[in-house]
Amino acid sequence: DGGITQSPKYLFRKEGQNVTLSCEQNLNHDAMYWYRQDPGQGLRLIYYSQIVNDFQKGDIAEGYSVSREKKESFPLTVTSAQKNPTAFYLCASSLGQGPYEQYFGPGTRLTVT
Amino acid sequence: RKEVEQDPGPFNVPEGATVAFNCTYSNSASQSFFWYRQDCRKEPKLLMSVYSSGNEDGRFTAQLNRASQYISLLIRDSKLSDSATYLCVVIPGTYKYIFGTGTRLKVLA
């Protein structure tokens, strides 16, 4: 089955620790995205990548980092510099950077205390 | 003015009712539009694309009004399983995806 997987589903960390969220897709999509969703708010773009070894900052990239070494994988690191890291993190992919629908993974719910 | 605006609801409707939501957008150059459905604590799932000529899929109809800059989603014969949050997505000419904050629908038995 083609799709996007994210792991883990729930993640708990102490303040000051970096944490990496996994995102893998087997849809052969070129573009991948990371969003965060907070209660009562829309999705906000953190980073996106149109092609392997290339990525751009989204609207709220501060305190986050990404890599795109393989087409299938786009991990997100939440660093200790991110002031409010507790949120629902969603990874998505699309055929390309263009007017294509995005498909989402099941999300990772991160809680930092 | 926000780039994309939706009435947050909730819209409480009885089973079998017809309900419609609108989503307004500010960038007149916007090219592509989608409706997604998001269940509580789950990821958004694509419901349908919105074409200039409209789009119908079973009980769901999506329409685009470029003159007034909004898209709409109509749900006929509402089912309990339609209860969810409906997100609109607008892609301006820059190909950045702009998500609305969603409209919450509750279908009541």
Contacts between the chains, C-beta under 8 A, distances in Angstrom:
chain1	res1	chain2	res2	distance
A	33	B	97	7.7
A	35	B	99	7.9
A	40	B	8	7.8
A	40	B	101	7.2
A	41	B	101	6.2
A	42	B	4	7.8
A	42	B	87	7.4
A	42	B	99	4.6
A	42	B	100	6.0
A	42	B	101	4.1
A	42	B	102	7.0
A	43	B	44	7.5
A	43	B	87	7.8
A	43	B	99	4.3
A	45	B	96	7.6
A	45	B	97	7.4
A	88	B	41	7.6
A	90	B	43	5.8
A	90	B	44	7.5
A	97	B	95	5.5
A	98	B	95	5.4
A	99	B	31	5.5
A	99	B	32	3.6
A	99	B	91	5.3
A	99	B	95	6.9
A	101	B	34	5.6
A	101	B	46	5.1
A	101	B	49	6.6
A	102	B	46	7.7
A	102	B	89	7.7
A	102	B	97	6.4
A	103	B	46	6.9
A	104	B	43	4.0
A	104	B	44	5.4
A	104	B	45	7.1
A	105	B	43	6.3
A	106	B	42	7.1
A	106	B	43	5.4
A	107	B	42	7.4
A	107	B	43	5.1
A	109	B	41	7.6
